[in-house]
Amino acid sequence: MEFVEGIRDKQTAAWEELIGKDNLGKELLAEGTIHSIRNMGDVAFVILRRREGLFQTVYEKEKADFDIHELKEAMAVRIRGSLRAEERAPHGIELLISSVQVLSAPAEPLPMAIDKWKLNTSLEAKLNVRSISLRNIRERARFKIQEGLCRAFRDYLYSQDFTEIHTPKIGAKGAEGGANMFKLTYFHKPAVLAQSPQFYKQMMVGVFDRVFEVGPVFRAEKHNTKRHLNEYTSMDFEMGYIDSFVDIMEMETGYLQYAMRLLEKDYAKELQLLGICLPDASRIPSVRFDKAKELVSQKYNRKIRNPFDLEPEEEHLIGQYFKEEYNADFVFVTHYPSKKRPVYAMDDPEDKRFTLSFDLLYHGLEITTGGQRIHDYQALVQKFADRGMSTDGVEQYLDTFKYGMPPHGGLGIGLERLCMQLMGEENVREACLFPRDMTRLEP
């Protein structure tokens, strides 16, 4: 009888062993994929790609038991060789190959030269063969940065006593209403894909006080812009017993500060690869919606055309204004008009035309929407009635409030937009592994 008792030690060398000076002169076994081959005749450089990065191995005809022409790019291999110092090699170390075991070989040549520093091709071409284009070191570094942002979100909220939850993505009704919902048939019943986990995370505030979720949301918006996706990843949290929506903004500021420290500490290699300069989240200015519109109208001589919403150009100018005036990378825009906020948003008791809500702009692009929610049952039912909205499909959500709910609020952060702005990209699809937009359902 055999038993599995956990992870066994492998014979192959770990990354630290390959780049460590302590192993110079030792024979090691290294695994990886052949990223590129630079053949110079009797000598060839075989660059391995591993999850940690690139590592240089060297073929010398007289010291190897195979022909270099037997190797191809994209082969998965196990290489045996001796470690030696070489100043010109990355990490100052290389592996002199004695033998190679081919673990798998490609059936066809690669469709693009992934070993280039930058892929000189269109975004559409990269997306068409996404799993291949991401083998480029800089392309895949984007998603290590994205990992860091998600990891920081979880780590920070755990440290603030939040509970992670997982809510359904198929529901009877959308959390925000409107026409931008993907409709489907669920065992002969009408259903929709979730626009957000809003209703569920509010319901769970009555259970756990503080909750968060990282998951997909779906918007059937017929946008074909560089800032919209029809499926994106939302980092949501909801917290109870708040004094005001400012508590929510403070929590997000704390997350951003933690995220920047984590990226600086654990993702320095990716930051350097992509040339990213981290933003300053130490102090984030806050401005009312109506005041923000006035400020950019006056400074940039721009007429206010829509008093109830921010146009993309206005968001950009607000970001520009606060960068010029306060050297701020982020700005909270608060007190959005009630008619542009969902039914659950709490109105400002001093002026019910506005809500106790906010957006966070990062370099002039909205990456977060949040605010305080209505927690009183009668007030919530009345707002549904005032808007002429049906409560069909949300009865259980409303019933939760019958039995008492604390003052609460929360937000949703668009992960891809945050990542896009951090990397200085112009198209949000660059920050999405497999984008879903109006024209793309594959790969």
GUVEX-503511 format. One line per field, with one value per residue (C-alpha): residue in one letter; chain; residue number from 1; x negated, y negated, z. Coordinates in nm, 3 decimals. Example, Ala and Ser with C-alpha at 12.3 -4.5 7.8 and 13.67 -1.06 7.14 Angstrom:
BEGIN
aa = (A; S)
ch = (A; A)
i = (1; 2)
c1 = (-1.230; -1.367)
c2 = (0.450; 0.106)
c3 = (0.780; 0.714)
This chain:
BEGIN
aa = (M; E; F; V; E; G; I; R; D; K; Q; T; A; A; W; E; E; L; I; G; K; D; N; L; G; K; E; L; L; A; E; G; T; I; H; S; I; R; N; M; G; D; V; A; F; V; I; L; R; R; R; E; G; L; F; Q; T; V; Y; E; K; E; K; A; D; F; D; I; H; E; L; K; E; A; M; A; V; R; I; R; G; S; L; R; A; E; E; R; A; P; H; G; I; E; L; L; I; S; S; V; Q; V; L; S; A; P; A; E; P; L; P; M; A; I; D; K; W; K; L; N; T; S; L; E; A; K; L; N; V; R; S; I; S; L; R; N; I; R; E; R; A; R; F; K; I; Q; E; G; L; C; R; A; F; R; D; Y; L; Y; S; Q; D; F; T; E; I; H; T; P; K; I; G; A; K; G; A; E; G; G; A; N; M; F; K; L; T; Y; F; H; K; P; A; V; L; A; Q; S; P; Q; F; Y; K; Q; M; M; V; G; V; F; D; R; V; F; E; V; G; P; V; F; R; A; E; K; H; N; T; K; R; H; L; N; E; Y; T; S; M; D; F; E; M; G; Y; I; D; S; F; V; D; I; M; E; M; E; T; G; Y; L; Q; Y; A; M; R; L; L; E; K; D; Y; A; K; E; L; Q; L; L; G; I; C; L; P; D; A; S; R; I; P; S; V; R; F; D; K; A; K; E; L; V; S; Q; K; Y; N; R; K; I; R; N; P; F; D; L; E; P; E; E; E; H; L; I; G; Q; Y; F; K; E; E; Y; N; A; D; F; V; F; V; T; H; Y; P; S; K; K; R; P; V; Y; A; M; D; D; P; E; D; K; R; F; T; L; S; F; D; L; L; Y; H; G; L; E; I; T; T; G; G; Q; R; I; H; D; Y; Q; A; L; V; Q; K; F; A; D; R; G; M; S; T; D; G; V; E; Q; Y; L; D; T; F; K; Y; G; M; P; P; H; G; G; L; G; I; G; L; E; R; L; C; M; Q; L; M; G; E; E; N; V; R; E; A; C; L; F; P; R; D; M; T; R; L; E; P)
ch = (A; A; A; A; A; A; A; A; A; A; A; A; A; A; A; A; A; A; A; A; A; A; A; A; A; A; A; A; A; A; A; A; A; A; A; A; A; A; A; A; A; A; A; A; A; A; A; A; A; A; A; A; A; A; A; A; A; A; A; A; A; A; A; A; A; A; A; A; A; A; A; A; A; A; A; A; A; A; A; A; A; A; A; A; A; A; A; A; A; A; A; A; A; A; A; A; A; A; A; A; A; A; A; A; A; A; A; A; A; A; A; A; A; A; A; A; A; A; A; A; A; A; A; A; A; A; A; A; A; A; A; A; A; A; A; A; A; A; A; A; A; A; A; A; A; A; A; A; A; A; A; A; A; A; A; A; A; A; A; A; A; A; A; A; A; A; A; A; A; A; A; A; A; A; A; A; A; A; A; A; A; A; A; A; A; A; A; A; A; A; A; A; A; A; A; A; A; A; A; A; A; A; A; A; A; A; A; A; A; A; A; A; A; A; A; A; A; A; A; A; A; A; A; A; A; A; A; A; A; A; A; A; A; A; A; A; A; A; A; A; A; A; A; A; A; A; A; A; A; A; A; A; A; A; A; A; A; A; A; A; A; A; A; A; A; A; A; A; A; A; A; A; A; A; A; A; A; A; A; A; A; A; A; A; A; A; A; A; A; A; A; A; A; A; A; A; A; A; A; A; A; A; A; A; A; A; A; A; A; A; A; A; A; A; A; A; A; A; A; A; A; A; A; A; A; A; A; A; A; A; A; A; A; A; A; A; A; A; A; A; A; A; A; A; A; A; A; A; A; A; A; A; A; A; A; A; A; A; A; A; A; A; A; A; A; A; A; A; A; A; A; A; A; A; A; A; A; A; A; A; A; A; A; A; A; A; A; A; A; A; A; A; A; A; A; A; A; A; A; A; A; A; A; A; A; A; A; A; A; A; A; A; A; A; A; A; A; A; A; A; A; A; A; A; A; A; A; A; A; A; A; A; A; A; A; A; A; A; A; A; A; A; A)
i = (1; 2; 3; 4; 5; 6; 7; 8; 9; 10; 11; 12; 13; 14; 15; 16; 17; 18; 19; 20; 21; 22; 23; 24; 25; 26; 27; 28; 29; 30; 31; 32; 33; 34; 35; 36; 37; 38; 39; 40; 41; 42; 43; 44; 45; 46; 47; 48; 49; 50; 51; 52; 53; 54; 55; 56; 57; 58; 59; 60; 61; 62; 63; 64; 65; 66; 67; 68; 69; 70; 71; 72; 73; 74; 75; 76; 77; 78; 79; 80; 81; 82; 83; 84; 85; 86; 87; 88; 89; 90; 91; 92; 93; 94; 95; 96; 97; 98; 99; 100; 101; 102; 103; 104; 105; 106; 107; 108; 109; 110; 111; 112; 113; 114; 115; 116; 117; 118; 119; 120; 121; 122; 123; 124; 125; 126; 127; 128; 129; 130; 131; 132; 133; 134; 135; 136; 137; 138; 139; 140; 141; 142; 143; 144; 145; 146; 147; 148; 149; 150; 151; 152; 153; 154; 155; 156; 157; 158; 159; 160; 161; 162; 163; 164; 165; 166; 167; 168; 169; 170; 171; 172; 173; 174; 175; 176; 177; 178; 179; 180; 181; 182; 183; 184; 185; 186; 187; 188; 189; 190; 191; 192; 193; 194; 195; 196; 197; 198; 199; 200; 201; 202; 203; 204; 205; 206; 207; 208; 209; 210; 211; 212; 213; 214; 215; 216; 217; 218; 219; 220; 221; 222; 223; 224; 225; 226; 227; 228; 229; 230; 231; 232; 233; 234; 235; 236; 237; 238; 239; 240; 241; 242; 243; 244; 245; 246; 247; 248; 249; 250; 251; 252; 253; 254; 255; 256; 257; 258; 259; 260; 261; 262; 263; 264; 265; 266; 267; 268; 269; 270; 271; 272; 273; 274; 275; 276; 277; 278; 279; 280; 281; 282; 283; 284; 285; 286; 287; 288; 289; 290; 291; 292; 293; 294; 295; 296; 297; 298; 299; 300; 301; 302; 303; 304; 305; 306; 307; 308; 309; 310; 311; 312; 313; 314; 315; 316; 317; 318; 319; 320; 321; 322; 323; 324; 325; 326; 327; 328; 329; 330; 331; 332; 333; 334; 335; 336; 337; 338; 339; 340; 341; 342; 343; 344; 345; 346; 347; 348; 349; 350; 351; 352; 353; 354; 355; 356; 357; 358; 359; 360; 361; 362; 363; 364; 365; 366; 367; 368; 369; 370; 371; 372; 373; 374; 375; 376; 377; 378; 379; 380; 381; 382; 383; 384; 385; 386; 387; 388; 389; 390; 391; 392; 393; 394; 395; 396; 397; 398; 399; 400; 401; 402; 403; 404; 405; 406; 407; 408; 409; 410; 411; 412; 413; 414; 415; 416; 417; 418; 419; 420; 421; 422; 423; 424; 425; 426; 427; 428; 429; 430; 431; 432; 433; 434; 435; 436; 437; 438; 439; 440; 441; 442; 443)
c1 = (0.000; -0.130; -0.039; -0.065; -0.217; -0.253; -0.496; -0.819; -1.153; -1.233; -1.566; -1.547; -1.700; -1.489; -1.537; -1.735; -1.974; -2.027; -2.110; -2.290; -2.667; -2.689; -2.633; -2.906; -3.087; -2.809; -2.610; -2.240; -1.923; -1.708; -1.360; -1.200; -1.079; -1.323; -1.247; -1.511; -1.823; -2.117; -2.331; -2.687; -2.821; -3.030; -2.862; -2.491; -2.294; -1.976; -1.754; -1.509; -1.180; -1.056; -0.785; -1.051; -1.202; -1.470; -1.781; -2.081; -2.223; -2.517; -2.581; -2.941; -2.972; -3.265; -3.102; -2.749; -2.620; -2.373; -2.351; -2.217; -1.995; -1.791; -1.654; -1.367; -1.203; -0.900; -1.037; -0.987; -1.319; -1.514; -1.877; -2.172; -2.485; -2.736; -2.685; -2.951; -3.000; -2.960; -2.942; -2.767; -2.485; -2.165; -2.214; -2.590; -2.556; -2.494; -2.454; -2.698; -2.488; -2.604; -2.276; -1.912; -1.592; -1.306; -0.981; -0.762; -0.812; -0.597; -0.402; -0.447; -0.671; -0.553; -0.316; -0.512; -0.858; -0.785; -1.153; -1.152; -1.168; -0.842; -0.591; -0.572; -0.222; 0.133; 0.339; 0.586; 0.308; 0.186; 0.535; 0.597; 0.314; 0.329; 0.188; -0.119; -0.172; -0.166; -0.481; -0.662; -0.827; -0.692; -0.342; -0.314; -0.461; -0.137; 0.051; -0.198; -0.125; 0.246; 0.183; 0.016; 0.318; 0.554; 0.322; 0.295; 0.675; 0.721; 0.431; 0.530; 0.898; 0.815; 0.601; 0.907; 1.124; 1.321; 1.467; 1.425; 1.750; 1.849; 2.182; 2.388; 2.331; 2.674; 2.970; 3.333; 3.266; 2.974; 2.847; 2.851; 3.144; 3.147; 3.101; 2.734; 2.797; 2.717; 3.040; 3.060; 3.303; 3.248; 3.448; 3.734; 3.715; 3.582; 3.250; 2.958; 2.583; 2.480; 2.399; 2.236; 2.250; 2.416; 2.735; 2.558; 2.274; 2.523; 2.721; 2.400; 2.316; 2.601; 2.412; 2.038; 2.029; 1.746; 1.727; 1.537; 1.528; 1.312; 1.506; 1.645; 1.930; 2.117; 2.242; 2.429; 2.322; 2.284; 1.962; 1.667; 1.424; 1.076; 1.211; 1.503; 1.530; 1.847; 1.697; 1.447; 1.314; 1.455; 1.291; 1.582; 1.618; 1.902; 1.868; 2.117; 2.133; 1.990; 2.023; 2.033; 1.923; 1.587; 1.511; 1.531; 1.294; 1.049; 1.057; 0.985; 0.701; 0.554; 0.576; 0.403; 0.123; 0.075; 0.087; -0.183; -0.410; -0.355; -0.426; -0.742; -0.861; -0.757; -0.709; -1.011; -1.125; -0.793; -0.779; -1.124; -1.039; -0.734; -0.890; -0.614; -0.641; -0.408; -0.150; -0.136; 0.158; 0.041; 0.298; 0.594; 0.794; 1.173; 1.403; 1.779; 1.918; 2.067; 1.754; 1.529; 1.731; 1.703; 1.326; 1.248; 1.501; 1.329; 0.967; 1.002; 1.278; 1.510; 1.886; 2.082; 2.308; 2.448; 2.503; 2.594; 2.299; 1.928; 1.829; 1.500; 1.337; 1.444; 1.301; 0.973; 0.970; 1.049; 0.753; 0.539; 0.655; 0.565; 0.233; 0.143; 0.272; 0.189; -0.039; 0.230; 0.255; 0.595; 0.900; 1.229; 1.530; 1.820; 2.195; 2.301; 2.654; 2.923; 3.069; 2.736; 2.697; 2.867; 3.178; 2.987; 2.763; 2.836; 2.945; 2.774; 3.015; 2.908; 2.987; 3.168; 3.065; 2.726; 2.609; 2.358; 2.150; 1.824; 1.606; 1.230; 1.049; 0.695; 0.517; 0.854; 1.030; 1.298; 1.173; 1.408; 1.769; 1.886; 2.080; 2.323; 2.631; 2.987; 3.014; 3.369; 3.635; 3.911; 3.673; 3.552; 3.903; 4.007; 3.718; 3.817; 4.168; 4.045; 3.854; 4.143; 3.929; 4.071; 3.951; 4.007; 3.700; 3.553; 3.799; 3.543; 3.299; 3.565; 3.678; 3.326; 3.380; 3.706; 3.510; 3.258; 2.938; 2.654; 2.546; 2.321; 2.151; 1.900; 1.743; 1.636; 1.294; 1.249; 0.933; 0.854; 0.895; 0.677; 0.413; 0.441; 0.381; 0.097; -0.081; -0.008; 0.179; 0.438; 0.661; 0.817; 0.786; 0.411; 0.493; 0.734; 0.618; 0.900; 1.113; 1.484; 1.620; 1.883; 1.681; 1.469; 1.584; 1.258; 1.011)
c2 = (0.000; -0.345; -0.668; -1.030; -1.230; -1.573; -1.741; -1.553; -1.723; -1.738; -1.658; -1.963; -2.284; -2.565; -2.918; -3.023; -2.735; -2.830; -3.194; -3.140; -3.174; -2.881; -2.628; -2.741; -2.439; -2.199; -1.983; -2.073; -1.969; -2.257; -2.250; -2.508; -2.596; -2.702; -3.070; -3.136; -2.985; -3.195; -2.957; -3.073; -2.746; -2.564; -2.768; -2.840; -3.020; -2.836; -3.068; -2.893; -3.051; -2.971; -3.118; -3.326; -3.467; -3.388; -3.182; -3.139; -2.798; -2.742; -2.471; -2.397; -2.134; -1.952; -1.926; -1.817; -1.474; -1.603; -1.830; -2.182; -2.148; -1.890; -2.170; -2.396; -2.700; -2.614; -2.274; -2.184; -2.042; -1.912; -2.019; -1.879; -2.089; -2.264; -2.611; -2.870; -3.244; -3.465; -3.842; -3.895; -3.653; -3.762; -3.709; -3.671; -3.292; -3.038; -2.662; -2.476; -2.201; -1.839; -1.668; -1.748; -1.552; -1.675; -1.662; -1.786; -1.931; -2.180; -2.054; -2.381; -2.689; -2.974; -3.219; -3.519; -3.600; -3.598; -3.642; -4.004; -4.274; -4.419; -4.248; -4.465; -4.362; -4.488; -4.427; -4.225; -4.000; -3.944; -3.864; -3.617; -3.399; -3.520; -3.211; -3.238; -3.615; -3.606; -3.393; -3.718; -3.824; -4.180; -4.072; -3.823; -4.071; -4.273; -3.990; -3.946; -4.310; -4.228; -3.936; -4.177; -4.410; -4.119; -3.974; -4.311; -4.350; -4.016; -4.058; -4.407; -4.330; -4.015; -4.235; -4.458; -4.163; -4.120; -3.781; -3.664; -3.550; -3.400; -3.504; -3.368; -3.502; -3.393; -3.577; -3.669; -4.040; -4.278; -4.478; -4.803; -4.752; -4.910; -4.746; -4.651; -4.294; -3.967; -3.768; -3.391; -3.109; -2.919; -2.594; -2.768; -3.071; -3.416; -3.500; -3.743; -3.740; -3.942; -4.309; -4.310; -4.119; -4.425; -4.275; -3.971; -4.155; -4.393; -4.095; -3.944; -4.261; -4.153; -3.827; -3.905; -4.290; -4.315; -4.116; -4.120; -3.935; -3.922; -3.792; -3.853; -4.092; -4.129; -4.440; -4.415; -4.764; -4.823; -5.014; -4.979; -5.197; -5.155; -5.168; -4.922; -4.543; -4.334; -4.101; -4.231; -4.149; -4.351; -4.378; -4.448; -4.507; -4.607; -4.710; -4.773; -5.014; -5.302; -5.664; -5.794; -5.708; -5.865; -5.541; -5.361; -5.606; -5.570; -5.190; -5.211; -5.456; -5.211; -4.934; -5.142; -5.234; -4.868; -4.762; -5.009; -4.889; -4.526; -4.591; -4.779; -4.497; -4.178; -4.284; -4.506; -4.292; -4.335; -4.706; -4.746; -4.534; -4.750; -5.081; -5.147; -5.439; -5.372; -5.642; -5.830; -5.715; -5.874; -6.155; -6.151; -6.472; -6.467; -6.704; -6.728; -6.631; -6.976; -7.154; -6.936; -7.028; -7.398; -7.379; -7.222; -7.444; -7.755; -7.642; -7.484; -7.707; -7.412; -7.456; -7.226; -7.031; -6.760; -6.863; -6.507; -6.302; -6.321; -6.284; -6.101; -6.431; -6.583; -6.289; -6.338; -6.711; -6.654; -6.418; -6.674; -6.955; -6.770; -6.655; -7.013; -7.174; -6.909; -6.659; -6.399; -6.076; -5.990; -6.200; -6.109; -6.276; -6.270; -6.342; -6.216; -6.312; -6.075; -6.019; -5.870; -5.633; -5.295; -5.272; -5.147; -5.457; -5.676; -6.030; -6.321; -6.430; -6.791; -6.784; -6.482; -6.566; -6.419; -6.094; -5.997; -5.827; -5.868; -5.764; -5.730; -5.868; -5.752; -5.972; -6.091; -5.754; -5.617; -5.295; -5.275; -5.345; -5.332; -5.496; -5.458; -5.241; -5.277; -5.047; -5.131; -4.901; -5.160; -5.410; -5.147; -5.036; -5.399; -5.469; -5.174; -5.320; -5.675; -5.549; -5.338; -5.025; -4.678; -4.469; -4.141; -3.923; -4.123; -4.027; -3.835; -4.123; -4.359; -4.110; -4.117; -4.480; -4.401; -4.235; -4.510; -4.614; -4.834; -5.151; -5.023; -5.099; -4.964; -4.984; -4.800; -4.846; -4.757; -4.547; -4.578; -4.956; -4.991; -4.771; -4.959; -5.296; -5.164; -5.035; -5.350; -5.157; -5.317; -5.012; -4.813; -4.494; -4.506; -4.441; -4.152; -3.794; -3.700; -4.010; -3.990; -4.282; -4.333; -4.148; -3.899; -3.567; -3.378; -3.259)
c3 = (0.000; -0.093; 0.082; -0.024; 0.258; 0.103; -0.134; -0.195; -0.248; -0.622; -0.775; -1.000; -0.874; -0.732; -0.867; -0.560; -0.616; -0.981; -0.914; -0.583; -0.560; -0.316; -0.594; -0.835; -0.980; -0.879; -1.118; -1.115; -1.291; -1.423; -1.579; -1.803; -2.151; -2.422; -2.468; -2.732; -2.887; -3.004; -3.207; -3.278; -3.412; -3.155; -2.878; -2.830; -2.563; -2.468; -2.263; -2.033; -1.934; -1.588; -1.369; -1.193; -1.514; -1.772; -1.703; -1.933; -2.016; -2.252; -2.510; -2.596; -2.869; -2.712; -2.368; -2.463; -2.565; -2.826; -3.132; -3.071; -3.379; -3.189; -2.970; -3.069; -2.915; -2.698; -2.599; -2.233; -2.118; -1.823; -1.848; -1.658; -1.629; -1.408; -1.266; -1.337; -1.295; -1.601; -1.558; -1.891; -1.810; -1.634; -1.259; -1.326; -1.349; -1.624; -1.655; -1.883; -2.044; -2.041; -2.135; -2.214; -2.167; -2.387; -2.192; -2.477; -2.823; -3.018; -3.317; -3.507; -3.493; -3.270; -3.445; -3.317; -3.186; -2.813; -2.721; -2.837; -2.569; -2.699; -2.925; -3.236; -3.330; -3.280; -2.968; -3.176; -3.303; -2.948; -2.826; -3.108; -2.973; -2.615; -2.448; -2.673; -2.667; -2.286; -2.294; -2.370; -2.045; -2.045; -2.148; -1.865; -1.615; -1.644; -1.483; -1.203; -1.122; -1.136; -0.902; -0.660; -0.661; -0.585; -0.325; -0.153; -0.154; 0.019; 0.262; 0.366; 0.418; 0.613; 0.837; 0.888; 0.999; 0.676; 0.578; 0.218; 0.054; -0.281; -0.426; -0.719; -1.067; -1.191; -1.043; -1.089; -1.115; -1.157; -0.862; -1.056; -1.292; -1.635; -1.970; -1.944; -1.829; -2.002; -1.995; -2.004; -1.944; -1.622; -1.634; -1.815; -1.585; -1.680; -1.521; -1.560; -1.515; -1.211; -1.266; -0.923; -0.593; -0.437; -0.294; -0.155; 0.010; 0.175; 0.303; 0.444; 0.637; 0.865; 0.922; 0.923; 0.959; 0.706; 0.382; 0.055; -0.274; -0.586; -0.884; -1.234; -1.311; -1.637; -1.815; -2.146; -2.247; -2.619; -2.575; -2.807; -2.616; -2.471; -2.115; -2.119; -2.094; -2.089; -1.831; -1.581; -1.235; -0.949; -0.608; -0.375; -0.005; 0.225; 0.589; 0.867; 1.159; 0.963; 1.072; 0.715; 0.362; 0.451; 0.639; 0.303; 0.137; 0.425; 0.393; 0.021; 0.083; 0.332; 0.073; -0.193; 0.046; 0.137; -0.230; -0.332; -0.052; -0.149; -0.516; -0.428; -0.203; -0.384; -0.747; -0.805; -1.098; -1.281; -1.202; -1.355; -1.660; -1.734; -1.631; -1.377; -1.139; -0.846; -0.765; -0.437; -0.223; 0.103; 0.086; -0.152; -0.203; -0.191; -0.378; -0.426; -0.766; -0.837; -0.713; -0.931; -1.240; -1.154; -1.098; -1.435; -1.612; -1.480; -1.522; -1.865; -2.002; -2.058; -2.054; -1.818; -2.051; -1.822; -1.459; -1.352; -1.474; -1.552; -1.914; -1.985; -2.080; -1.749; -1.554; -1.740; -1.664; -1.295; -1.279; -1.458; -1.227; -0.906; -1.050; -1.141; -0.822; -0.561; -0.740; -0.665; -0.863; -0.715; -0.629; -0.463; -0.626; -0.378; -0.363; -0.704; -0.815; -0.691; -1.036; -1.150; -0.856; -0.791; -0.576; -0.269; -0.253; 0.050; -0.033; 0.136; 0.414; 0.358; -0.013; -0.152; -0.506; -0.414; -0.256; 0.008; -0.257; -0.445; -0.736; -0.716; -1.019; -1.096; -1.348; -1.472; -1.504; -1.271; -1.112; -0.812; -0.727; -0.366; -0.090; 0.198; 0.148; 0.275; 0.577; 0.691; 0.547; 0.507; 0.346; 0.098; 0.002; -0.038; -0.273; -0.491; -0.502; -0.571; -0.872; -0.997; -0.972; -0.931; -0.638; -0.825; -0.785; -0.494; -0.222; -0.019; -0.042; 0.093; 0.357; 0.503; 0.599; 0.776; 1.051; 1.116; 0.940; 1.068; 0.887; 0.612; 0.286; 0.041; -0.300; -0.611; -0.773; -1.139; -1.131; -1.501; -1.499; -1.190; -1.354; -1.685; -1.519; -1.306; -1.618; -1.819; -2.091; -2.317; -2.362; -2.078; -2.286; -2.223; -1.857; -1.914; -1.970; -2.206; -2.278; -2.348; -2.546; -2.815; -3.078; -2.884; -2.739; -2.805; -2.700)
